Structure formats: structure tokens, C-alpha cells
Amino acid sequence: TQQTLANIKSVDGDINAFLTVAEKDAVADADQIDQKGIDKDNPLSGIPVAIKDNMLTKGLKTTAASKILENFTPMFDATAVEKLKQLGTVTLGKTNMDEFAMGGSTENSAFKITHNPWDTTKVPGGSSGGSAAAVASGEVLAALGSDTGGSIRQPASFNGVVGMKPTYGRVSRWGLIAFGSSLDQIGPITRNVEDNATLLNAIAGHDKHDLTSSIKEVPDFTSALNKGVKGMRIGIPTEFMSQGLDDDVKQTVLDTAEQFKKLGATVEEVSLPHTKYGVAAYYIISSSEASSNLQRFDGIRYGRRAADVKNLEDLYVKSRSEGFGDEVKRRIMLGTFSLSAGFYDAYFKKAAQVRTLMNNDFAKVFKDFDLILAPTAPTPAYGIGEDVSDPMTMYMNDVLTLPVNLAGLPGMSIPAGFSNGLPVGVQLIGRPYDELTVYQAGNAFE
Ligand code: GLN
């Protein structure tokens, strides 16, 4: 822990991965573990981790990178955080992110800009950009992120690390500050596949505090790591490989396919015909859910309260106007509009129907295939400041990740190549609750 803290001190000035470094707490936790003695049979005993700042950490400031929660300290831990702690990990701190996880570059943080460790003029991706950068820079061994429409996988791709978005329901969302409740999942970001599976082992499982967490049995995700991919049927969706995709990214997917073939898998093209409607459907559904979830930030119950107000309404309006950033306000407006009487049928309902069609596309492919291979993001990391003022471009960049959230499937990005010195990831998508096969293939490729 001391070494990790020293490392963060020397590295994080250039990277800005952390919003809060929990120096005192981390040392106290590590001391306690020392007193008990490291548990040699438990691979997580004493391991330093970082937590995205939208997960509640008892006694440790949690802001979701928003001014509205600038001074908010939770009274309890998110279930995923608590489970890690029980296994003896040491929380080193909270990582930077796009405000309320809305964004894909971590530039929407109200507090700081995180830099990509491979090239500090580039973004680390987002919204879990701080977590991915903290792992890629060597500051911590592992971190938790959250993924509503790609926020674990895309930063993993931009940072050359492994990021898993588990099946919806695999990990409890209790204590995760909600964005799009039907899409949000917590997952691990690590340097390799084995660490990732070990972390998912720790955080998965049913939780009585989250009724959408599954009662399905949790397998040992490390148990199939060395089984290889012989005989595995892998599909590459044509729609994911079409225009807009950077040449190097495309080549990386094709090279990965070749590698899988050499290892004994079969690889064929498949079709997910409704992919083109995904961005529209996702931004309507996620913003609608966000507009509802963010109602609780009213200046009264949590965090920031505006001063000098005339009445209750003025308190709400001022606290929210001052506390939320532009992107968050944009989503609240979009969501409120899509849900309003008169527009619900044309927008929210249509988006929900598109979601069903996309689900069906995946189900059809998974009748004949065990796994889908696809690019994670259309490009490698881009320059800081390049896209942030253009929301439509930012939204379009999510086209390859968000179908997985709409369908609730497990998806993992693994490092697979480079483009001009920047890492490029590919995405492995599995059947519902089949993270095992995703890890098995990811480890065979690695
Ligand atoms: N970039 C997407 C968005 O802004 C995804 C965010 C996420 O997964 N949290 O909504």
C-alpha cells in the first residue's frame, strides 16, 4: 500500500486518474490486514484497488464527478465495494469520470481532465476513464468501473487494459449512483484476463438490496481460463465492421479473428440488422431513466444547496442549475421530453421496441455461435478537446458498445493491437450469464 501510494504521488500529477486518494484509510486497512496476516489462499488479500467515483464508499467522499455532490460522504459501501473489502482488498481512492457517467472521454468531469498514460495529449476514454488510466499507468492493479453504454469497455480499449461489463444482473447495483437503471452494470478493469475473472468472482452474485441482481449461481470465472477455443464458433457482425471504422481498428479485429482460427475456432460473418438504430434508442432510454434517477438531487437531500433563495422552487432550480454540468442538463432535458405525455409513444416507446428487436438479433446469432467478436470503439484514443463540444459525434462513437447494454449481455474489451503507438481493443460478447466463455476466449487470445 505504501508503495502504491508513493507511485500514485509520482505518477498521478501527469495522469489525473484520481479525484480522491484515500491515504489514511488505505494505510489503516493495510495495517489491519498485516496484523491478521495475508491470506495466501485468497488472491485478493492485500491487493490495492481503485473505485470509480460513482460507487458509494463509506466515509470516503463520493462525487460522481459532479459539483452537486462535491462534499458528499456516504454512510455505507456499495455492495461491490463491500464485497471486495471483505476479501481484503485495499481501496486506494476514487477515480475520475464523466459527470454521472455521462460521456466517453472523462472530459465531462466537473473537477479535472484525466490524461491517457500512453500519450498524455489524448483522452483516456470514458466514462470510467480514471479507473482505466489508473490501471494502465501502473498506479493500481485493478479498478472498478461502471458501464451503461460502453463506459468500461471503451476506456479499456483506449488504455490497453482489460475491461468487463458483466451480464445485466450479475453484479449488484446497490450503492452505484444510478444513471440508466436498466443498463448500468459494475465491472472490473485490470491488466489481464485472469485478474479480471478473479475480481468478478469477488463482486458477482445476488444481493437482497438489488432485486435486479440475479439469483443464478455464480461459477468460478477462472475455472475455464485454460480451456482454449478449439471448436468455438465465433461471429463477426457485418454491421460493426462497416463505414466509420478506423482502418487500424478494422485490421486489428481481422488479425484477432485469424489468431482465433489458428487456435482452433471457426470465425464467420453474422448480421445484427438493427445496429443502426442503437444510438438513437440508447440515448432516449438512458436519458429518460437518468432524468428520473437525477430527480433526487434537489438541493435538500444530498450535497450542494444553493444559497440566497426566495422559496422552495427557487432552491430546487438554483441548486440544480449550479450543481449540474451542461451534458447532464442536456440528458435531463432529452429524457424529460421523451417521457412527456404526447411524446412518449413517438420516442420512449419506439426506443423500447427497437431494444426488443436488437435483443432478438443477438438471440438469433447466439443460436449458432458461442461468441461475438467486434471492435470496441470506432477509433483509438483521440485528442483532448477534439470532440467534447460536439455531442452528436460523441454519441455516435458509442455505436459499437451500447447494443451490448441494451441487450444486457456480457462484453469484454481486451487489448489486441496498436495504431500509431496507441492501444486498440477488441470486444468479445457472450450469451447472457456466459462470462465464462468470454474469459476463456479472452485468455486464449492473450
Ligand atoms: N458514452 C455513453 C454515454 O455517454 C456511455 C456512458 C456509460 O456507459 N456510462 O451515455
Residues whose N, C-alpha, C, O or C-beta is under 5 A from the ligand:
A	BS01	LIG	A101 M102 G103 G104 S127 S146 D147 T148 G149 G150 S151 D398
